Amino acid sequence: MTDAATPSGPTHMRREIEEIPDAARRLLEQGHPRIREIARRAGTPVFLASVARGSSDHAAMFLKYAAEIYLGLAMASLGPSVSSVYNGRVKLGQAVVIAISQSGASPDILSVVKSAAEQGAFTVGLTNTAESRLAELSGAAVDICAGPEKSVAATKTFVNSVLAGLLLLAEIGGDQALLNALERLPDHLENAIDQNWQALAGPIENRGSLYVVGRGPGLAVAHEAALKFKETCQIHAEAYSSAEVMHGPISIVENGYPILALGVRDAAEESLAQSADRMAEQGGRSLPPPARFCAPKSCRSRRRIIR
């Protein structure tokens, strides 16, 4: 697995991971007023749609669950190639369309935003490049304030894309509890970075393949984690819903096959723990988080699933 440092010092990725809490604070301080104004302009949409690729699409998946769970608004993930390759035109006139792109320059993403805007949709661009073409084309743009990102793998841009989207959804829905929770997020991010995750490395390296399992918003994080294993460690990883993994994929779980189960303290936690239990009983190895990383209730269920 990728080391936190090389003989010449920390890698770009490690340095940028350590910058995540400050990047989140910067967005909360500098970007939140802009996001509040965009939410006012968005009003009460009929539905939401997202367009993104890669890590940005995983951020959009997180926002989909948040929108549908907490706002009760359907959020569709648009296929970027529908517009740019197939010349399709999805009917988006009554939607708020959220486009997420670090560079703000992806032709596929821009094509969808242009089509949506021509139909009268309210388009919002979340980008780390304030002067990008996406920012120019969008009805409203948010600089996610992540700062320069030199590592190949997205780190702080992923987190700040999720944070910017959550701020927008919370403002649209008038969810003060969520807004208060987001204000405390940088401190929780610092706590996560401070943990020793090294115990997970050995079982994964020895096998060279794993499942990353989540449910609800945690499924989006599972997809992003699986991508990170592939692009930074050259380890094959697949992300699954803890419900879907039981229908077919579980058949290869045996002989210590690693399972990284990403539990979230929400209504899906118990069912995720049950799925991890089932895979452990079949011969899989469920990997524990650092002992200090989770609250007591969450830790109790995680300890129960470790085999």
C-alpha positions as a printed Julia matrix, in Angstrom:
307×3 Matrix{Float64}:
   0.0     0.0     0.0
   1.11    3.6    -0.54
   3.32    4.8     2.31
   2.56    8.02    4.15
   6.09    9.19    3.39
   9.04    8.5     1.15
  12.75    8.91    1.99
  12.42   12.49    0.76
   9.4    13.25    2.95
   5.59   12.98    2.86
   3.98   12.27   -0.48
   1.79   14.86   -2.2
  -1.22   12.74   -1.29
  -0.33   12.6     2.4
   0.28   16.35    2.56
  -3.04   17.05    0.89
  -4.9    14.66    3.18
  -3.48   16.59    6.12
  -4.77   19.81    4.55
  -8.38   18.54    4.42
  -9.54   20.03    7.77
  -8.21   23.48    6.87
  -9.69   23.24    3.38
 -13.07   22.42    4.92
 -12.79   25.39    7.3
 -11.89   27.64    4.38
 -15.0    26.56    2.47
 -17.21   27.07    5.52
 -15.81   30.55    6.08
 -15.4    31.78    2.52
 -17.85   29.76    0.47
 -20.88   29.34    2.72
 -22.28   32.86    2.2
 -22.17   32.32   -1.56
 -23.84   28.92   -1.21
 -26.59   30.42    0.96
 -27.35   32.94   -1.77
 -27.4    30.21   -4.45
 -29.86   28.2    -2.36
 -32.13   31.25   -2.15
 -32.05   31.55   -5.93
 -32.72   27.82   -6.37
 -35.97   28.1    -4.43
 -37.86   24.81   -4.06
 -36.87   22.58   -6.99
 -39.1    19.81   -8.33
 -36.12   17.47   -8.48
 -32.33   17.5    -8.55
 -29.84   16.08  -11.01
 -26.07   15.67  -10.95
 -23.42   15.29  -13.61
 -19.84   14.31  -12.82
 -17.14   11.72  -13.42
 -14.78    9.71  -11.21
 -14.31   10.97   -7.67
 -16.67   13.85   -8.39
 -19.38   11.35   -9.32
 -18.86    9.59   -6.0
 -19.36   12.96   -4.3
 -22.57   13.33   -6.32
 -23.72    9.88   -5.15
 -23.27   11.0    -1.54
 -25.4    14.08   -2.28
 -28.06   11.91   -3.95
 -28.59    9.96   -0.74
 -28.57   13.15    1.33
 -31.13   14.84   -0.93
 -33.47   11.87   -1.02
 -33.18   11.0     2.69
 -33.25   14.48    4.21
 -34.99   16.65    1.62
 -37.32   14.08    0.08
 -36.22   15.28   -3.36
 -35.32   12.8    -6.08
 -31.82   13.29   -7.45
 -30.84   11.67  -10.75
 -27.31   10.94  -11.9
 -27.06   12.06  -15.52
 -24.94   10.17  -18.03
 -22.39   12.69  -19.36
 -22.1    10.93  -22.73
 -25.87   11.13  -23.34
 -25.42   14.73  -24.43
 -21.85   14.79  -25.79
 -21.79   11.45  -27.65
 -25.41   10.47  -28.31
 -26.76   14.01  -28.77
 -29.55   13.16  -26.33
 -31.51   15.83  -24.54
 -32.77   14.91  -21.08
 -35.73   17.03  -19.95
 -34.35   19.13  -17.12
 -36.36   22.34  -17.25
 -37.72   21.98  -13.71
 -34.53   20.72  -12.11
 -31.61   22.09  -10.18
 -28.63   20.52  -11.94
 -25.43   20.2    -9.88
 -22.26   19.72  -11.94
 -19.09   18.71  -10.09
 -15.65   18.98  -11.67
 -12.26   19.83  -10.15
 -10.97   21.44  -13.31
 -14.3    22.66  -14.62
 -13.09   21.78  -18.1
 -14.52   18.31  -18.92
 -16.28   18.55  -22.31
 -18.88   15.92  -21.34
 -19.85   17.8   -18.17
 -19.96   21.12  -19.99
 -22.23   19.66  -22.67
 -24.81   18.56  -20.09
 -24.69   21.91  -18.28
 -25.17   23.79  -21.54
 -28.14   21.62  -22.52
 -29.74   21.99  -19.08
 -29.29   25.75  -19.07
 -30.87   26.05  -22.53
 -33.97   24.33  -21.14
 -34.25   26.74  -18.25
 -32.8    24.53  -15.51
 -30.96   26.23  -12.68
 -27.39   24.95  -13.0
 -24.88   24.99  -10.16
 -21.2    24.27  -10.79
 -19.01   22.99   -7.96
 -15.41   23.42   -9.04
 -11.93   23.96   -7.68
 -11.1    26.26  -10.59
 -12.95   29.53  -10.13
 -12.18   30.83  -13.63
 -13.13   27.61  -15.41
 -15.52   27.13  -18.3
 -17.9    25.3   -15.92
 -18.07   28.35  -13.68
 -18.74   30.49  -16.74
 -21.53   28.28  -18.12
 -23.31   27.58  -14.83
 -26.16   29.73  -13.59
 -24.26   29.85  -10.3
 -20.82   28.56   -9.42
 -19.15   27.63   -6.15
 -15.4    27.7    -5.65
 -14.93   24.72   -3.32
 -11.81   26.4    -1.87
  -9.72   23.21   -1.73
  -6.58   24.91   -3.0
  -4.05   23.33   -5.41
  -4.13   19.54   -5.5
  -0.96   17.92   -6.85
  -1.59   14.25   -6.1
  -3.12   12.09   -8.8
  -5.8    10.87   -6.42
  -8.43   13.4    -5.36
  -8.4    14.03   -1.61
  -9.42   17.44   -0.35
 -11.34   18.19   -3.55
 -13.53   15.13   -2.94
 -14.26   16.13    0.65
 -14.93   19.77   -0.21
 -17.19   18.82   -3.12
 -19.32   16.78   -0.7
 -19.22   19.57    1.88
 -20.24   22.24   -0.66
 -23.11   20.07   -1.87
 -24.3    19.34    1.66
 -24.23   23.04    2.51
 -26.35   23.71   -0.57
 -28.86   20.99    0.28
 -29.05   22.09    3.91
 -29.73   25.68    2.86
 -32.36   24.63    0.32
 -34.09   22.53    2.97
 -33.6    24.96    5.84
 -31.95   22.17    7.87
 -30.26   24.01   10.73
 -29.26   20.78   12.49
 -27.28   19.7     9.41
 -25.7    23.15    9.09
 -24.61   22.99   12.73
 -23.14   19.53   12.2
 -21.2    20.7     9.15
 -19.65   23.52   11.17
 -18.14   20.84   13.44
 -16.9    18.7    10.54
 -13.3    20.02   10.37
 -12.65   18.85   13.93
 -13.93   15.35   13.08
 -11.73   15.29    9.99
  -8.7    16.09   12.13
  -9.61   13.22   14.43
  -9.82   10.82   11.48
  -6.41   11.86   10.15
  -4.9    11.43   13.6
  -5.8     7.73   13.78
  -3.39    4.9    13.04
  -4.91    2.93   10.16
  -1.84    0.72    9.64
  -3.56   -2.4    11.01
  -5.65   -2.54    7.83
  -2.62   -2.69    5.53
  -1.37   -6.24    6.12
  -4.53   -8.25    5.36
  -5.21   -6.19    2.24
  -1.65   -6.35    0.9
  -1.42  -10.07    1.5
  -4.6   -10.79   -0.47
  -4.3    -8.1    -3.16
  -8.05   -7.72   -3.49
 -10.96   -6.66   -1.27
 -14.57   -5.6    -1.04
 -15.42   -2.16    0.32
 -18.96   -2.24    1.65
 -21.31    0.56    2.65
 -24.93    1.57    2.5
 -26.7     4.86    1.91
 -24.21    7.77    2.0
 -21.58    5.26    3.1
 -21.88    3.49   -0.25
 -20.6     6.63   -1.98
 -17.57    6.64    0.31
 -17.07    2.92   -0.37
 -16.89    3.65   -4.12
 -14.34    6.4    -3.52
 -12.27    4.18   -1.2
 -12.26    1.36   -3.77
 -11.05    3.78   -6.43
  -8.25    4.93   -4.12
  -7.06    1.35   -3.57
  -6.86    0.85   -7.33
  -5.25    4.11   -8.37
  -2.76    4.5    -5.51
  -2.01    0.94   -4.36
  -2.68   -1.08   -7.53
  -4.96   -3.31   -5.43
  -8.17   -4.61   -6.94
 -11.13   -3.32   -4.92
 -14.85   -3.43   -5.57
 -17.5    -1.35   -3.81
 -20.88   -2.84   -2.98
 -23.99   -2.0    -1.07
 -24.16   -4.21    2.02
 -27.5    -5.42    0.64
 -26.34   -6.1    -2.93
 -23.13   -7.89   -1.92
 -25.29  -10.68   -0.49
 -26.74  -11.48   -3.92
 -23.91  -13.07   -5.87
 -20.66  -11.29   -4.93
 -20.55  -12.99   -1.51
 -19.82  -16.27   -3.29
 -16.08  -15.47   -3.55
 -15.73  -14.46    0.11
 -13.65  -17.21    1.75
 -10.21  -17.96    3.16
  -9.72  -14.58    4.8
 -10.95  -12.44    1.91
 -10.74   -8.83    3.23
 -13.96   -6.88    3.79
 -13.69   -3.19    4.64
 -17.15   -2.32    5.99
 -17.77    1.42    6.27
 -20.42    1.81    8.94
 -22.2     5.1     9.48
 -24.16    5.94   12.61
 -27.49    5.93   10.83
 -30.45    3.63   10.23
 -28.39    1.33    7.97
 -25.65    0.56   10.49
 -27.2    -2.57   11.95
 -27.97   -4.12    8.56
 -24.42   -3.41    7.41
 -23.06   -5.12   10.53
 -25.28   -8.12    9.84
 -23.93   -8.4     6.29
 -20.35   -8.19    7.55
 -21.17  -10.88   10.13
 -22.5   -13.12    7.37
 -19.38  -12.67    5.26
 -17.15  -13.34    8.27
 -19.05  -16.55    8.97
 -18.37  -17.61    5.38
 -14.63  -17.08    5.82
 -14.17  -13.38    5.07
 -12.09  -11.08    7.26
 -13.86   -7.9     8.36
 -11.33   -5.17    9.04
 -11.59   -3.06   12.21
 -11.26    0.73   12.31
  -8.86    2.4    14.78
 -10.23    1.99   18.3
 -10.62    5.72   18.96
 -12.25    6.57   15.65
 -15.89    5.79   16.38
 -18.4     6.58   19.08
 -19.21    3.84   21.62
 -22.43    2.6    19.95
 -20.73    2.38   16.57
 -17.64    0.69   18.02
 -19.73   -1.95   19.74
 -21.27   -3.09   16.47
 -17.93   -2.99   14.67
 -16.19   -5.08   17.31
 -18.97   -7.62   16.94
 -18.31   -8.09   13.21
 -14.54   -8.54   13.43
 -13.39  -12.13   12.93
